[in-house]
Amino acid sequence: MKTSRSELFTPNMERGTEQLRKKHRVDVEFIDHRGLMRRARVSDQTALDTLFLRRSISAPQHSAGESFLDVMVRSGGTPRSSDPSAVSFGTLRDAERAMSSKIMIASGAYRALAGAGAEAERATIIVVSTDVVPSAKLLPLIKRGLNALVSYFGTSGMRDPREESHGHR
């Protein structure tokens, strides 16, 4: 069945692409008080996203976790891509310089996270780097680790956009 142009551009039909729906669970939610306008929201993203969508962590904690993941990736702590052509080869001296500067990218964030305690540090790193949703038992440790990262990355001003939309319903 072919989709008409009017269906493609109708705000009520916003469901995400077919490829997105094949890879993720897409929920349609209302974005206006009368329920006429809808949008698609991917509800099974990263572990941090899942915790945020469940309201298990706050917006500042979510943002700090994402910032930490970015720092980990830039420092070489997690793979950026499975594409072997993305790997660059140089001299050993270049590699030594690059490695030391990469390690320095994450050193401040790791020190801040260590201030939350060894268990919180370990649990937070596992959740952020391996994308595993923690059990309810580990959630207090994750929150403690993320709170240390909130202070480090300065994300305390982040607001949950869902809180603002509830006032308009």
Contact map, one row per residue, 1 for C-alpha under 8 A:
1110000000000000000000000000000000000000000000000000000000000000000000000000000000000000000000000000000000000000000000000000000000000000000000000000000000000000000000000
1111000000000000000000000000000000000000000000000000000000000000000000000000000000000000000000000000000000000000000000000000000000000000000000000000000000000000000000000
1111101100000000000000000000000000000000000000000000000000000000000000000000000000000000000000000000000000000000000000000000000000000000000000000000000000000000000000000
0111111100000000000000000000000000000000000000000000000000000000000000000000000000000000000000000000000000000000000000000000000000000000000000000000000000000000000000000
0011111110000000000000000000000000000000000000000000000000000000000000000000000000000000000000000000000000000000000000000000000000000000000000000000000000000000000000000
0001111111000000000000000000000000000000000000000000000000000000000000000000000000000000000000000000000000000000000000000000000000000000000000000000000000000000000000000
0011111111001000000000000000000000000000000000000000000000000000000000000000000000000000000000000000000000000000000000000000000000000000000000000000000000000000000000000
0011111111001000000000000000000000000000000000000000000000000000000000000000000000000000000000000000000000000000000000000000000000000000000000000000000000000000000000000
0000111111101000000000000000000000000000000000000000000000000000000000000000000000000000000000000000000000000000000000000000000000000000000000000000000000000000000000000
0000011111111100000000000000000000000000000000000000000000000000000000000000000000000000000000000000000000000000000000000000000000000000000000000000000000000000000000000
0000000011111100000000000000000000001110000000000000000000000000000000000000000000000000000000000000000000000000000000000000000000000000000000000000000000000000000000000
0000000001111100000000000000000000011110000000000000000000000000000000000000000000000000000000000000000000000000000000000000000000000000000000000000000000000000000000000
0000001111111110000000000000000000000100000000000000000000000000000000000000000000000000000000000000000000000000000000000000000000000000000000000000000000000000000000000
0000000001111111000000000001000000000111000000000000000000000000000000000000000000000000000000000000000000000000000000000000000000000000000000000000000000000000000000000
0000000000001111100000000111000000000011000000000000000000000000000000000000000000000000000000000000000000000000000000000000000000000000000000000000000000000000000000000
0000000000000111110110000100000000000001000000000000000000000000000000000000000000000000000000000000000000000000000000000000000000000000000000000000000000000000000000000
0000000000000011111110000000000000000000000000000000000000000000000000000000000000000000000000000000000000000000000000000000000000000000000000000000000000000000000000000
0000000000000001111111000000000000000000000000000000000000000000000000000000000000000000000000000000000000000000000000000000000000000000000000000000000000000000000000000
0000000000000000111111100000000000000000000000000000000000000000000000000000000000000000000000000000000000000000000000000000000000000000000000000000000000000000000000000
0000000000000001111111110100000000000000000000000000000000000000000000000000000000000000000000000000000000000000000000000000000000000000000000000000000000000000000000000
0000000000000001111111111100000000000000000000000000000000000000000000000000000000000000000000000000000000000000000000000000000000000000000000000000000000000000000000000
0000000000000000011111111000000000000000000000000000000000000000000000000000000000000000000000000000000000000000000000000000000000000000000000000000000000000000000000000
0000000000000000001111111000000000000000000000000000000000000000000000000000000000000000000000000000000000000000000000000000000000000000000000000000000000000000000000000
0000000000000000000111111100000000000000011110000000000000000000000000000000000000000000000000000000000000000000000000000000000000000000000000000000000000000000000000000
0000000000000000000011111110000000000000011100000000000000000000000000000000000000000000000000000000000000000000000000000000000000000000000000000000000000000000000000000
0000000000000011000110011111000000000001111100000000000000000000000000000000000000000000000000000000000000000000000000000000000000000000000000000000000000000000000000000
0000000000000010000000001111100000000001111000000000000000000000000000000000000000000000000000000000000000000000000000000000000000000000000000000000000000000000000000000
0000000000000110000000000111110000000111100000000000000000000000000000000000000000000000000000000000000000000000000000000000000000000000000000000000000000000000000000000
0000000000000000000000000011111000000111100000000000000000000000000000000000000000000000000000000000000000000000000000000000000000000000000000000000000000000000000000000
0000000000000000000000000001111110111110000000000000000000000000000000000000000000000000000000000000000000000000000000000000000000000000000000000000000000000000000000000
0000000000000000000000000000111110111110000000000000000000000000000000000000000000000000000000000000000000000000000000000000000000000000000000000000000000000000000010000
0000000000000000000000000000011111111100000000000000000000000000000000000000000000000000000000000000000000000000000000000000000000000000000000000000000000000000000000011
0000000000000000000000000000011111110000000000000000000000000000000000000000000000000000000000000000000000000000000000000000000000000000000000000000000000000000000000011
0000000000000000000000000000000111111000000000000000000000000000000000000000000000000000000000000000000000000000000000000000000000000000000000000000000000000000000000001
0000000000000000000000000000011111111100000000000000000000000000000000000000000000000000000000000000000000000000000000000000000000000000000000000000000000000000000000000
0000000000010000000000000000011111111100000000000000000000000000000000000000000000000000000000000000000000000000000000000000000000000000000000000000000000000000000000000
0000000000110000000000000000011101111110000000000000000000000000000000000000000000000000000000000000000000000000000000000000000000000000000000000000000000000000000000000
0000000000111100000000000001111100111111000000000000000000000000000000000000000000000000000000000000000000000000000000000000000000000000000000000000000000000000000000000
0000000000110110000000000001111000001111100000000000000000000000000000000000000000000000000000000000000000000000000000000000000000000000000000000000000000000000000000000
0000000000000111000000000111100000000111110000000000000000000000000000000000000000000000000000000000000000000000000000000000000000000000000000000000000000000000000000000
0000000000000000000000000111100000000011111000000000000000000000000000000000000000000000000000000000000000000000000000000000000000000000000000000000000000000000000000000
0000000000000000000000011110000000000001111110000000000000000000000000000000000000000000000000000000000000000000000000000000000000000000000000000000000000000000000000000
0000000000000000000000011110000000000000111110000100100000000000000000000000000000000000000000000000000000000000000000000000000000000000000000000000000000000000000000000
0000000000000000000000011100000000000000011111001100000000000000000000000000000000000000000000000000000000000000000000000000000000000000000000000000000000000000000000000
0000000000000000000000010000000000000000011111101100000000000000000000000000000000000000000000000000000000000000000000000000000000000000000000000000000000000000000000000
0000000000000000000000000000000000000000000111111100000000000000000000000000000000000000000000000000000000000000000000000000000000100000000000000000000000000000000000000
0000000000000000000000000000000000000000000011111110000000000000000000000000000000000000000000000000000000000000000000000000001100111000000000000000000000000000000000000
0000000000000000000000000000000000000000000001111111000000000100110000000000000000000000000000000000000000000000000000000000001100101000000000000000000000000000000000000
0000000000000000000000000000000000000000000111111111100000000100000000000000000000000000000000000000000000000000000000000000000000000000000000000000000000000000000000000
0000000000000000000000000000000000000000001111111111110000000000000000000000000000000000000000000000000000000000000000000000000000001000000000000000000000000000000000000
0000000000000000000000000000000000000000000000111111111110000000000000000000000000000000000000000000000000000000000000000000000000001000000000000000000000000000000000000
0000000000000000000000000000000000000000000000011111111111100100000000000000000000000000000000000000000000000000000000000000000000000000000000000000000000000000000000000
0000000000000000000000000000000000000000001000001111111100000000000000000000000000000000000000000000000000000000000000000000000000000000000000000000000000000000000000000
0000000000000000000000000000000000000000000000000111111110000000000000000000000000000000000000000000000000000000000000000000000000000000000000000000000000000000000000000
0000000000000000000000000000000000000000000000000011111111000000000000000000000000000000000000000000000000000000000000000000000000000000000000000000000000000000000000000
0000000000000000000000000000000000000000000000000011111111000000000000000000000000000000000000000000000000000000000000000000000000000000001000000000000000000000000000000
0000000000000000000000000000000000000000000000000011011111101100000000000000000000000000000000000000000000000000000000000000000000000000000000100000000000000000000000000
0000000000000000000000000000000000000000000000000001001111111100000000000000000000000000000000000000000000000000000000000000000000000000000000000000000000000001000000000
0000000000000000000000000000000000000000000000000001000011111110000000000000000000000000000000000000000000000000000000000000000000000000000000000000000000000111000000000
0000000000000000000000000000000000000000000000000000000001111111000000000000000000000000000000000000000000000000000000000000000000000000000000000000010000111110000000000
0000000000000000000000000000000000000000000000000000000011111111100000000000000000000000000000000000000000000000000000000000000000000000000000100110110000110000000000000
0000000000000000000000000000000000000000000000011001000011111111110000000000000000000000000000000000000000000000000000000000000000000000000000000100000000000000000000000
0000000000000000000000000000000000000000000000000000000000111111111000000000000000000000000000000000000000000000000000000000000000000000000000000000010000100100000000000
0000000000000000000000000000000000000000000000000000000000011111111100000000000000000000000000000000000000000000000000000000000000000000000000000100110011100000000000000
0000000000000000000000000000000000000000000000010000000000001111111110000000000000000000000000000000000000000000000000000000000100000000000000000100100000000000000000000
0000000000000000000000000000000000000000000000010000000000000111111111000000000000000000000000000000000000000000000000000000000100000000000000000000000000000000000000000
0000000000000000000000000000000000000000000000000000000000000011111111100000000000000000000000000000000000000000000000000000000000000000000000000000000010000000000000000
0000000000000000000000000000000000000000000000000000000000000001111111110000000000000000000000000000000000001000000000000000000100000000000000000000100000000000000000000
0000000000000000000000000000000000000000000000000000000000000000111111111000000000000000000000000000000000000000000000000000000110000000000000000000000000000000000000000
0000000000000000000000000000000000000000000000000000000000000000011111111100000000000000000000000000000000000000000000000000000000000000000000000000000000000000000000000
0000000000000000000000000000000000000000000000000000000000000000001111111110000000000000000000000000000011001000000000000000000000000000000000000000000000000000000000000
0000000000000000000000000000000000000000000000000000000000000000000111111111110000000000000000000000000001000000000000000000000010000000000000000000000000000000000000000
0000000000000000000000000000000000000000000000000000000000000000000011111111111100000000000000000000000000000000000000000000000000000000000000000000000000000000000000000
0000000000000000000000000000000000000000000000000000000000000000000001111111100000000000000000000000010010000000000000000000000000000000000000000000000000000000000000000
0000000000000000000000000000000000000000000000000000000000000000000000111111100000000000000000000000011111000000000000000000000000000000000000000000000000000000000000000
0000000000000000000000000000000000000000000000000000000000000000000000011111111100000000000000000000011000000000000000000000000000000000000000000000000000000000000000000
0000000000000000000000000000000000000000000000000000000000000000000000011111111000000000000000000000000000000000000000000000000000000000000000000000000000000000000000000
0000000000000000000000000000000000000000000000000000000000000000000000011001111100000000000000000000000000000000000000000000000010000000000000000000000000000000000000000
0000000000000000000000000000000000000000000000000000000000000000000000001001111111000000000000000000000000000000000000000000000000000000000000000000000000000000000000000
0000000000000000000000000000000000000000000000000000000000000000000000001001011111000000000000000000000000000000000000000000000000000000000000000000000000000000000000000
0000000000000000000000000000000000000000000000000000000000000000000000000000001111110100000000000000000000000000000000000000000000000000000000000000000000000000000000000
0000000000000000000000000000000000000000000000000000000000000000000000000000001111110000000000000000000000000000000000000000000000000000000000000000000000000000000000000
0000000000000000000000000000000000000000000000000000000000000000000000000000000011111110000000000000000000000000000000000000000000000000000000000000000000000000000000000
0000000000000000000000000000000000000000000000000000000000000000000000000000000011111110000000000000000000000000000000000000000000000000000000000000000000000000000000000
0000000000000000000000000000000000000000000000000000000000000000000000000000000000111111000000000000000000000000000000000000000000000000000000000000000000000000000000000
0000000000000000000000000000000000000000000000000000000000000000000000000000000010111111000000000000000000000000000000000000000000000000000000000000000000000000000000000
0000000000000000000000000000000000000000000000000000000000000000000000000000000000111111100000000000000000000000000000000000000000000000000000000000000000000000000000000
0000000000000000000000000000000000000000000000000000000000000000000000000000000000001111110000000000000000000000000000000000000000000000000000000000000000000000000000000
0000000000000000000000000000000000000000000000000000000000000000000000000000000000000011111000000000000000000000000000000000000000000000000000000000000000000000000000000
0000000000000000000000000000000000000000000000000000000000000000000000000000000000000001111101100000000000000000000000000000000000000000000000000000000000000000000000000
0000000000000000000000000000000000000000000000000000000000000000000000000000000000000000111111100000000000000000000000000000000000000000000000000000000000000000000000000
0000000000000000000000000000000000000000000000000000000000000000000000000000000000000000011111110000000000000000000000000000000000000000000000000000000000000000000000000
0000000000000000000000000000000000000000000000000000000000000000000000000000000000000000001111111000000000000000000000000000000000000000000000000000000000000000000000000
0000000000000000000000000000000000000000000000000000000000000000000000000000000000000000011111111100000000000000000000000000000000000000000000000000000000000000000000000
0000000000000000000000000000000000000000000000000000000000000000000000000000000000000000011111111110000000000000000000000000000000000000000000000000000000000000000000000
0000000000000000000000000000000000000000000000000000000000000000000000000000000000000000000111111111000000000000000000000000000000000000000000000000000000000000000000000
0000000000000000000000000000000000000000000000000000000000000000000000000000000000000000000011111111100000000000000000000000000000000000000000000000000000000000000000000
0000000000000000000000000000000000000000000000000000000000000000000000000000000000000000000001111111110000000000000000000000000000000000000000000000000000000000000000000
0000000000000000000000000000000000000000000000000000000000000000000000000000000000000000000000111111111000000000000000000000000000000000000000000000000000000000000000000
0000000000000000000000000000000000000000000000000000000000000000000000000000000000000000000000011111111100000000000000000000000000000000000000000000000000000000000000000
0000000000000000000000000000000000000000000000000000000000000000000000000000000000000000000000001111111110000000000000000000000000000000000000000000000000000000000000000
0000000000000000000000000000000000000000000000000000000000000000000000000111000000000000000000000111111111000000000000000000000000000000000000000000000000000000000000000
0000000000000000000000000000000000000000000000000000000000000000000000000011000000000000000000000011111111100000000000000000000000000000000000000000000000000000000000000
0000000000000000000000000000000000000000000000000000000000000000000000000010000000000000000000000001111111110000000000000000000000000000000000000000000000000000000000000
0000000000000000000000000000000000000000000000000000000000000000000000100110000000000000000000000000111111110000000000000000000000000000000000000000000000000000000000000
0000000000000000000000000000000000000000000000000000000000000000000000110010000000000000000000000000011111111100000000000000000000000000000000000000000000000000000000000
0000000000000000000000000000000000000000000000000000000000000000000000000000000000000000000000000000001111111110000000000000000000000000000000000000000000000000000000000
0000000000000000000000000000000000000000000000000000000000000000000000000000000000000000000000000000000111111111000000000000000000000000000000000000000000000000000000000
0000000000000000000000000000000000000000000000000000000000000000000100100000000000000000000000000000000001111111100000000000000000000000000000000000100100000000000000000
0000000000000000000000000000000000000000000000000000000000000000000000000000000000000000000000000000000001111111110000000000000000000000000000000000000000000000000000000
0000000000000000000000000000000000000000000000000000000000000000000000000000000000000000000000000000000000111111111000000000000000000000000000000000000000000000000000000
0000000000000000000000000000000000000000000000000000000000000000000000000000000000000000000000000000000000011111111100000000000000000000000000000001100100000000000000000
0000000000000000000000000000000000000000000000000000000000000000000000000000000000000000000000000000000000001111111110011000000000000000000000001101100000000000000000000
0000000000000000000000000000000000000000000000000000000000000000000000000000000000000000000000000000000000000111111111011000000000000000000000000000000000000000000000000
0000000000000000000000000000000000000000000000000000000000000000000000000000000000000000000000000000000000000011111110000000000000000000000000000001000000000000000000000
0000000000000000000000000000000000000000000000000000000000000000000000000000000000000000000000000000000000000001111111011000000000000000000000011001000000000000000000000
0000000000000000000000000000000000000000000000000000000000000000000000000000000000000000000000000000000000000000111111111000000000000000000000001000000000000000000000000
0000000000000000000000000000000000000000000000000000000000000000000000000000000000000000000000000000000000000000010111111100000000000000000000000000000000000000000000000
0000000000000000000000000000000000000000000000000000000000000000000000000000000000000000000000000000000000000000000011111110000000000000000010000000000000000000000000000
0000000000000000000000000000000000000000000000000000000000000000000000000000000000000000000000000000000000000000110111111111000000000000000011011000000000000000000000000
0000000000000000000000000000000000000000000000000000000000000000000000000000000000000000000000000000000000000000110111111111100000000000000011001000000000000000000000000
0000000000000000000000000000000000000000000000000000000000000000000000000000000000000000000000000000000000000000000001111111110000000000000000000000000000000000000000000
0000000000000000000000000000000000000000000000000000000000000000000000000000000000000000000000000000000000000000000000111111111000000000010011001000000000000000000000000
0000000000000000000000000000000000000000000000000000000000000000000000000000000000000000000000000000000000000000000000011111111100000000000011001100000000000000000000000
0000000000000000000000000000000000000000000000000000000000000000000000000000000000000000000000000000000000000000000000001111111111000000000000000000000000000000000000000
0000000000000000000000000000000000000000000000000000000000000000000000000000000000000000000000000000000000000000000000000111111111110000000000000000000000000000000000000
0000000000000000000000000000000000000000000000110000000000000000000000000000000000000000000000000000000000000000000000000011111111111100000001000000000000000000000000000
0000000000000000000000000000000000000000000000110000000000000000110110000000000000000000000000000000000000000000000000000001111111110000000000000000000000000000000000000
0000000000000000000000000000000000000000000000000000000000000000000010010000010000000000000000000000000000000000000000000000111111100000000000000000000000000000000000000
0000000000000000000000000000000000000000000000000000000000000000000000000000000000000000000000000000000000000000000000000000111111110000000000000000000000000000000000000
0000000000000000000000000000000000000000000001110000000000000000000000000000000000000000000000000000000000000000000000000000011111111000000000000000000000000000000000000
0000000000000000000000000000000000000000000000100000000000000000000000000000000000000000000000000000000000000000000000000000011101111100000000000000000000000000000000000
0000000000000000000000000000000000000000000000110110000000000000000000000000000000000000000000000000000000000000000000000000001000111110000000000000000000000000000000000
0000000000000000000000000000000000000000000000000000000000000000000000000000000000000000000000000000000000000000000000000000001000011111111000000000000000000000000000000
0000000000000000000000000000000000000000000000000000000000000000000000000000000000000000000000000000000000000000000000000000000000001111111000000000000000000000000000000
0000000000000000000000000000000000000000000000000000000000000000000000000000000000000000000000000000000000000000000000000000000000000111111100000000000000000000000000000
0000000000000000000000000000000000000000000000000000000000000000000000000000000000000000000000000000000000000000000000000000000000000111111100000000000000000000000000000
0000000000000000000000000000000000000000000000000000000000000000000000000000000000000000000000000000000000000000000000000010000000000111111111000000000000000000000000000
0000000000000000000000000000000000000000000000000000000100000000000000000000000000000000000000000000000000000000000000000000000000000111111111100000000000000000000000000
0000000000000000000000000000000000000000000000000000000000000000000000000000000000000000000000000000000000000000000000000000000000000001111111110000000000000000000000000
0000000000000000000000000000000000000000000000000000000000000000000000000000000000000000000000000000000000000000000000111011000000000000011111111000000000000000000000000
0000000000000000000000000000000000000000000000000000000000000000000000000000000000000000000000000000000000000000000000011011001000000000011111111100000000000000000000000
0000000000000000000000000000000000000000000000000000000010001000000000000000000000000000000000000000000000000000000000000000000000000000001111111110000000000000000000000
0000000000000000000000000000000000000000000000000000000000000000000000000000000000000000000000000000000000000000000100010000000000000000000111111111000000000000000000000
0000000000000000000000000000000000000000000000000000000000000000000000000000000000000000000000000000000000000000100110011011000000000000000011111111100000000000000000000
0000000000000000000000000000000000000000000000000000000000001101100000000000000000000000000000000000000000000000100000000001000000000000000001111111110000000000000000000
0000000000000000000000000000000000000000000000000000000000001000000000000000000000000000000000000000000000000000000000000000000000000000000000111111111000000000000000000
0000000000000000000000000000000000000000000000000000000000000000000000000000000000000000000000000000000000000001101100000000000000000000000000011111111100000000000000000
0000000000000000000000000000000000000000000000000000000000001001100100000000000000000000000000000000000000001001100000000000000000000000000000001111111111000000000000000
0000000000000000000000000000000000000000000000000000000000011011000000000000000000000000000000000000000000000000000000000000000000000000000000000111111111110000000000000
0000000000000000000000000000000000000000000000000000000000000000000000000000000000000000000000000000000000000000000000000000000000000000000000000011111111110000000000000
0000000000000000000000000000000000000000000000000000000000000000000000000000000000000000000000000000000000001001000000000000000000000000000000000001111111000000000000000
0000000000000000000000000000000000000000000000000000000000000001001000000000000000000000000000000000000000000000000000000000000000000000000000000000111111100000000000000
0000000000000000000000000000000000000000000000000000000000000001000000000000000000000000000000000000000000000000000000000000000000000000000000000000111111111000000000000
0000000000000000000000000000000000000000000000000000000000011011000000000000000000000000000000000000000000000000000000000000000000000000000000000000011011111100000000000
0000000000000000000000000000000000000000000000000000000000011000000000000000000000000000000000000000000000000000000000000000000000000000000000000000011001111100000000000
0000000000000000000000000000000000000000000000000000000000010000000000000000000000000000000000000000000000000000000000000000000000000000000000000000000001111110000000000
0000000000000000000000000000000000000000000000000000000000110010000000000000000000000000000000000000000000000000000000000000000000000000000000000000000000111111000000000
0000000000000000000000000000000000000000000000000000000000110000000000000000000000000000000000000000000000000000000000000000000000000000000000000000000000001111101000000
0000000000000000000000000000000000000000000000000000000001100000000000000000000000000000000000000000000000000000000000000000000000000000000000000000000000000111111100000
0000000000000000000000000000000000000000000000000000000000000000000000000000000000000000000000000000000000000000000000000000000000000000000000000000000000000011111110000
0000000000000000000000000000000000000000000000000000000000000000000000000000000000000000000000000000000000000000000000000000000000000000000000000000000000000001111111000
0000000000000000000000000000000000000000000000000000000000000000000000000000000000000000000000000000000000000000000000000000000000000000000000000000000000000011111111100
0000000000000000000000000000000000000000000000000000000000000000000000000000000000000000000000000000000000000000000000000000000000000000000000000000000000000001111111110
0000000000000000000000000000001000000000000000000000000000000000000000000000000000000000000000000000000000000000000000000000000000000000000000000000000000000000111111111
0000000000000000000000000000000000000000000000000000000000000000000000000000000000000000000000000000000000000000000000000000000000000000000000000000000000000000011111111
0000000000000000000000000000000000000000000000000000000000000000000000000000000000000000000000000000000000000000000000000000000000000000000000000000000000000000001111111
0000000000000000000000000000000110000000000000000000000000000000000000000000000000000000000000000000000000000000000000000000000000000000000000000000000000000000000111111
0000000000000000000000000000000111000000000000000000000000000000000000000000000000000000000000000000000000000000000000000000000000000000000000000000000000000000000011111
